[in-house]
Amino acid sequence: MRRRLSAGVLTLAAVAVIGGAGSASAASPDQGSCPGGYELKSLRFVLSQAAPGFKDTIKAADVNGDKLLCYKEVPAPLYDPTFSYTDNHIPNP
């Protein structure tokens, strides 16, 4: 079961990074924005939902370093909770 959970979270991490460039929802300018369907959450909250082996990957997703991520629970019967995440603002290079 733990391998299924880990594989599911890793898959969702990849989906979050790839899908993170979707349409933006309203947020204050200093907080960036989130794709549609995502909620702005603290990095601490997202880490509290993660399997232990994925905490470094989730921390690395906070590209702008503001300790905020866009978070969305994904309905999936095999994992609880299953979620997707991405940074709330990717800075321009």
C-alpha positions as CSV (number, residue, x, y, z in Angstrom):
1,M,0.0,0.0,0.0
2,R,2.8,2.4,0.8
3,R,4.4,1.9,-2.6
4,R,1.0,2.7,-4.2
5,L,0.7,5.8,-2.1
6,S,4.3,6.9,-3.0
7,A,3.8,6.2,-6.7
8,G,0.5,8.1,-6.6
9,V,2.0,11.2,-5.0
10,L,5.0,11.2,-7.3
11,T,2.7,10.9,-10.3
12,L,0.6,13.8,-9.0
13,A,3.8,15.8,-8.4
14,A,4.7,15.5,-12.1
15,V,1.1,16.4,-13.1
16,A,1.3,19.5,-10.8
17,V,4.5,20.7,-12.4
18,I,3.3,20.0,-16.0
19,G,-0.2,21.3,-15.3
20,G,0.9,24.3,-13.3
21,A,0.8,26.6,-16.3
22,G,-3.0,26.6,-16.6
23,S,-5.3,29.5,-16.2
24,A,-4.8,31.7,-13.1
25,S,-7.3,32.5,-10.4
26,A,-7.5,35.8,-8.5
27,A,-5.0,36.4,-5.8
28,S,-3.3,39.4,-4.4
29,P,-0.3,40.5,-6.4
30,D,2.2,39.7,-3.6
31,Q,0.8,36.1,-3.4
32,G,1.0,35.3,-7.1
33,S,-1.8,33.2,-8.6
34,C,-3.0,29.7,-8.8
35,P,-4.4,27.6,-11.7
36,G,-8.2,27.2,-11.8
37,G,-9.4,24.7,-9.2
38,Y,-6.4,25.2,-6.9
39,E,-6.3,26.9,-3.5
40,L,-3.5,28.9,-2.1
41,K,-2.1,27.0,0.9
42,S,1.0,27.3,3.1
43,L,3.9,25.1,2.4
44,R,3.6,23.7,5.9
45,F,0.0,22.6,5.2
46,V,1.0,20.8,1.9
47,L,3.9,19.1,3.7
48,S,1.5,17.9,6.4
49,Q,-0.5,16.0,3.7
50,A,2.5,14.4,2.1
51,A,4.1,11.0,2.5
52,P,7.5,11.3,4.2
53,G,9.5,10.5,1.1
54,F,8.2,13.4,-0.8
55,K,8.8,16.3,1.5
56,D,12.0,17.5,-0.3
57,T,10.2,17.4,-3.7
58,I,7.3,19.5,-2.3
59,K,9.7,22.0,-0.7
60,A,11.5,22.3,-4.1
61,A,8.2,23.2,-5.8
62,D,8.2,26.5,-3.9
63,V,10.2,28.2,-6.6
64,N,9.7,31.7,-5.4
65,G,10.5,30.9,-1.8
66,D,7.4,32.5,-0.3
67,K,6.3,29.3,1.5
68,L,3.0,29.2,-0.4
69,L,1.8,26.6,-2.9
70,C,-1.3,26.1,-5.0
71,Y,-3.0,22.9,-3.7
72,K,-5.9,20.8,-5.0
73,E,-7.2,17.5,-3.7
74,V,-7.8,15.0,-6.5
75,P,-10.5,12.4,-6.1
76,A,-8.8,9.0,-6.2
77,P,-10.0,5.9,-4.4
78,L,-6.6,4.3,-3.7
79,Y,-4.9,7.1,-1.8
80,D,-6.0,9.4,0.9
81,P,-5.4,12.2,0.5
82,T,-4.4,12.4,-3.1
83,F,-3.4,15.9,-4.1
84,S,-1.7,18.0,-6.8
85,Y,0.4,21.1,-6.1
86,T,2.4,23.8,-7.9
87,D,4.1,27.1,-7.0
88,N,1.8,30.1,-6.7
89,H,4.1,32.2,-9.0
90,I,6.9,31.1,-11.2
91,P,9.3,34.1,-11.5
92,N,10.4,35.2,-15.0
93,P,14.0,34.2,-15.8
